[in-house]
Amino acid sequence: MAKKTDLIPLSVPNLIGHEIKYVVDAMKSGWISAGECIRKFEKTIATYIKIENAVACQSGTAALHLALLALGVQNNDEVVISTISFIASVNPIKYVGAHPVFIDCDDSLCMDAEKLEDFIKEKCFFDGKILINKLTSRRIKAVLVVYIFGNVPNLEKILDLSKKYNFKIIEDAAEALGTYYKEGSLKGMFIGAIGDVGIFSFNANKIITTSSGGIVVSKDEKIMSKAKLLSMQSKDSSIYFIHNNIGYNYQMTNLQAAIGLAQFENLEKFIKIKNDNYKLYEEQGVKLLSFNPNIRSNKWMYSFLTSKRDEIIQHLKEHSIESRPIWKPMHLQKSYQESFCYKIEKALFYWKQIVNLPCSTNLTSENVKKTSKLVTAF
Ligand SMILES: Cc1ncc(COP(=O)(O)O)c(C=O)c1O
């Protein structure tokens, strides 16, 4: 067995920039909770994805909670989501008293837009204003699109359906900062800034990190000001402590934002490294799942298919290489076994076959070659 220091981790932060300097500067200023780095970080992310405003918060999960609340998703509404996602995409639907409806993924690993249309046509009723699930009699308020590993579904189709059937689009772009369309009808648009409201995560395993953190983004100023208010205890008057609504203590701290500002300076460099290492794995004979050719993807995480998922993960572990299966589908998780599901097939195949390989931006070419050799020889 290799020594712990030889471990090749799955996805770890790469703190090669001004992180320490910016955090120390923020500490010296005394502003460790609120502070100007937060506003600067919000503006930086917003400008990057070509919108006006963003609301930085404690985590991607908190960002999703705020996004749902700001969009007006309410008790007893339904939100359609692919069963292949991390559970943090689904739990906030429950936080607001709404219900997830699980549908299948397609070969992008994201929501199957064709099946979304079939679900609407077969199982729903549209009265010209509201889309209703015929079986549950609940309103379908929104579709929550998750960009798995930095890839995209057939978003053009989902956008068309949202116009036709009057539902909102929430983008869970937790894993996809930096992914944008370079071709097609969405050319030039950044993931996260296309639907009604979007979120990113800055958890330590993401392409850039703030240790823990997230951000809500939207072109709609009303949604943004609602999200901001909710993230700061719904304080309508800071002098007289007037709170007209239930709020949350979700605002990002100044120290987190300071890390984020330093990380952002290397974002494009990190995306290039992700793309270069993806290419290197392929050159070494590992057949990775592909990304939509119409996007410049951040290629956050690499996956390949194998009928020996658990054996390979164990084999790599014995050589001190971290790998993992994709998440157990959400409709099979204990809390969601009673939820409404529609024609889930592909998700089960991918769940049993996918292995994710090391993808950190400080991965060396020797790391990639060593991992590839073990995988291809297995
Ligand atoms: C798809 C997806 N959604 C939501 C989240 C939640 O983000 P966070 O961990 O920052 O709460 C994550 C990652 O952690 C994620 O991968």
The ligand as an SDF file (V2000), in Angstrom:
LIG
                    3D

 16 16  0  0  0  0  0  0  0  0999 V2000
  -25.3780   19.3620   -7.9690 C   0  0  0  0  0  0  0  0  0  0  0  0
  -25.1690   19.9600   -6.6060 C   0  0  0  0  0  0  0  0  0  0  0  0
  -26.1370   20.7100   -6.0540 N   0  0  0  0  0  0  0  0  0  0  0  0
  -25.9790   21.2800   -4.8600 C   0  0  0  0  0  0  0  0  0  0  0  0
  -24.8210   21.1360   -4.1460 C   0  0  0  0  0  0  0  0  0  0  0  0
  -24.7340   21.7590   -2.7870 C   0  0  0  0  0  0  0  0  0  0  0  0
  -23.7160   22.6510   -2.6410 O   0  0  0  0  0  0  0  0  0  0  0  0
  -23.0470   22.8810   -1.1870 P   0  0  0  0  0  0  0  0  0  0  0  0
  -22.2370   21.6680   -0.8690 O   0  0  0  0  0  0  0  0  0  0  0  0
  -22.2090   24.0970   -1.3900 O   0  0  0  0  0  0  0  0  0  0  0  0
  -24.1430   23.1020   -0.2270 O   0  0  0  0  0  0  0  0  0  0  0  0
  -23.7800   20.3640   -4.6900 C   0  0  0  0  0  0  0  0  0  0  0  0
  -22.4810   20.1480   -4.0490 C   0  0  0  0  0  0  0  0  0  0  0  0
  -22.0500   20.0590   -3.0720 O   0  0  0  0  0  0  0  0  0  0  0  0
  -23.9480   19.7470   -5.9360 C   0  0  0  0  0  0  0  0  0  0  0  0
  -22.9910   18.9920   -6.4730 O   0  0  0  0  0  0  0  0  0  0  0  0
  1  2  1  0
  2  3  1  0
  2 15  2  0
  3  4  2  0
  4  5  1  0
  5  6  1  0
  5 12  2  0
  6  7  1  0
  7  8  1  0
  8  9  2  0
  8 10  1  0
  8 11  1  0
 12 13  1  0
 12 15  1  0
 13 14  2  0
 15 16  1  0
M  END
$$$$
